[in-house]
Amino acid sequence: MHKTYRLKATVILGCLATFLTAHAQTLPQGKGRAEFQRICSACHSVSIATSQRLTHDGWAGVVNDMVSRGAQGTSEELDNVVSYLSANFGPGNAAAPTAAPPQTAAPAPAAEEKQAPLSDEEVSKAKGLIQANGCLSCHRVGETGSYIGPDLNDAGAHSSPEQIQAALVSPNKEVLPENRTVRLVTSDGKTVTGRLLNQDGFTVQIIDSSSQLRSFQRSTLREFTIVTTNPMPSYSEKISGEDLAVLVHYLSSLKGPRTQ
């Protein structure tokens, strides 16, 4: 029974985001809707999942499984998601919205729809926005910037334009474990911050704000704090909608080490 339920939860997880993208306008209003859209749309895109009808405990199991796989949210936000799902997609609810009839349905997009190429002017503008907004103090683009935050040179390889825009406009309150930073205070009182690379019972390895790989003996540290709060600000009111579109388009075009 446990294996069957976990398989069902996995299938549902793999489908939630596509439902949000395709049916965002038809999602019922209510407390928890915004958290559902923000938290659940960051990882998956397969098919519609909310045709499933689960009890409150069933949806709680699905959300807990999401959290174990890296979904980010406070306890209150996750409770709101469970309440929203059980209220709107419980056993007693009507079926989820279905696709439009074949004669009115839009053609299915290609598996990897290509964006229009960026002009030199757009590339220059995007790089200027990255520089002006201090993004390089945490992130790296090309051969410039810091290693403390996630490298943006492959942003478009693992995130859709919608996910990139959500990260800029409404960043998660916490960061994934692989992107967390640490604050160390050495025996002589010096404070060092950087991105956590590895740790065990005796040592800690980080890459510091100067992009230097460093290792410390735990016994020599006065303080060792893992920072889970996301320092990423929201740019919803910091840059215009037009500039945001250019920035998202540029970041979406970055698929690997080489950048434009």
N, C-alpha and C positions, 0 to 999 in steps of 0.2 A: 504493500500500500504506500509506503513512504517513497519508494522508487517511482511509482506511478504519479504521485502528487508532485514530486520534484520535476519529473518530465513535463507535466502540465504547466508548472510554474515557469520552467525554462522556455517553453513554447510561447507562453503569454508575454514573458519579458522580451523575447525577440520580436514581438509584434507591436508593442505599445507605441513606439515612436512614429511608425508609419501611420497609425491611426491618428495621432496628433497632427501630423502634417496634412493628411488627406481630409480630415474631418474637423479641423480646429474650429471652424465656424459653427459646427453642429454640436459641439460639446455642451452639455447642460451647464447653465450658470450655477454658482454655489460656492460655498467655502471649500477650499482645497483645490479648485480648478486650476488656479495659477501655479500652485506648487506641483500639481500633477504634470502640467505642461513643462515646467522648468526642469524638474528633477528627472522625469522619466524619458525625456526626449534626447538625452545627451549620449546615449550609447547604442541604440538599436534601430534598425529599419528593415522590417521583413514584411509584415502583413497586418491586417486588422485583428486586434486581440479582444476588444471589449465585447465581442459577440459572446464571450464567456460570461457566465452568470455565477458569481461566487458569493458566499456568505462573508460577513465581516471578518471572521477568522480566516477564511480562505484568502481574501485580499491581503490580510495582515501577513500571511505566510509568503505571498508573492512579493510584497514590499520588503519584508525582511530578507528574502533571497536577493532582491535588487541591491540592498545595502551591503550584503556580503560580497557582491560582485563589484562594488565601488560606487554605487549611487550615493550622492551627497545631500544631506538635509538634516535640520535639527529634529529633535524628538517631536516637537510641536508640529513642524511641517509634515513629517512622515505620518503622524496621527491624522492630520488633515487630509492627506492623500488617501489613507485607508478609509476614512469616513466618507470622503467624496465618492470613491469607487463603490463602496458597499451601498451607498444611498442611491446612486445612479445606475450601477451595473450589478445589482444583486439578483438573486433568484427570481424575485417578483417583478423585475423590470421588463419592459418590452424589448424586443430585439434591437440591436444596434443599427444605426443607419446603414442602408445597403447602397451599393454602387448604383449610379444612374443607369437607365436602360441603355442597351448597346447602341441604339440609334442616336442618343444624345451624349454618350460618353466621349470624353476627349481621348485622343490616341495616347497609349502608354508611352512614357518617356523612355529613352534609351537607358540601359543599365548604368552607363557612365556618360551622362550628358555633358558635352563640352561647352564651356563658357566662351563667350566672344573674347578674342585675344585683347590683351591690355595695350593701350597706346603708350608711347613713351611718356606722354604728358601725364597719364594716369599713374604709371609706375613712379614717376618723379614726385607726383603729389602724394601718393601713398607713403613713400619713403620719408617725405617731409613730415607727414602726420605722425609717423612712428617716432621720428626724431623729436618733434616739437612736444609730443605728449609723454616723453620720458619712458617709452616702452623698452628702450635698450638698457635701462638700468636693471631690468630683470630678465629680459628676453634677448635672444640672439637672432639676427637676420643677416644672411651672408656671412662675412667674417667679422662682423661688428656686433658688440653687445655683450651681455652677461650670460653666464650659465646658471644663474640662480633659479630662474623660472624656466618653464618649458621652452625648448628650442622651436622657433617659428618657421624654420626652413622647410619643414615638412607638414606645416599646419593643414594644407589642403589635401594631404594624403590620407589623413585619418579623421578629418572633421568636414562635415558638409558646410556650405555657406550659411545655412540656417543655424547650425551649431556654433560657428564662429561668431555670427552676429549676436547670438544669445550670450556668449561668453563676454562680449564687449559691452553689451547693454545691461545684462542681468547676471553677473558672475556668481557662481556658487559661493556660499559663505565659508566653506572649507575646501581645502585642496586635497587632491588624491595623495595617497601615501608616497608614491614615487616622486611627487613634486614638492614635498614638504621641506621647509628650511629649518635650520637649527641655530640656536644662540648659545655660544660657549663662553665661559669666563675661565681663563687659565689661572694657574697658581700665582702668577705675578700680577693678576688683576686686569689683563687685557681681554677685551670683548671681541669675539670673532663670530661673524654670521656667514652662513653659506647654505648650500643645498646638500641635504643628507644623501650620501651615496651608499654607505654600509655601516653597520655597527655590530658589535658582539659584546660579550661580557667584559672585555678588557680594552677595546679600542673603538674609536669613532673616525670614520673617513668622510670628508666633505670636500666640495669645491667651493672656495670662498668667493667673496664679491670681486676679487681681482682675478678670478678664473684660475686660481692656483689649487692644485690637488694637495690636501693636507690631511695628516693623520694625527690623532691625539690619544694619549693614554688616559683612560677614564680616571685613573687614580690621581692624575695631576690636575683635574678640572675642579674648579670651585662650583661651577654651575653648568648643567647640560639641559637645555629646554628644547623640545620639538615644537615648532610653531605650526599649528594646524589651521589657524585663521588665514583666509585668503586675502592677501594685500591688494589684489586686483581691484581697482575702482570701477565704477560704472561710468561709461562714456556716453550715456543716453543724453545727457545735457551738456557734455563737454565739447562735442563736435556736432556739426550739422548732419542732417540726414543724408545729404549729398556726399559729404566727406566720408560718412560711415559706409555708404554703398561702395565707394572707391576703395576704402581700406579692406572691406570684406572681400571684394573682388580680387584684390591683390593677394591677400593672405590665402585665399582659396586656390590661387594659381601656384603656390609654393608646394611642390610635391617631393622635394628632396634637397640634398646638399646645395645644389646649384640654384641660385635665384636670379631673377631678372634685375 
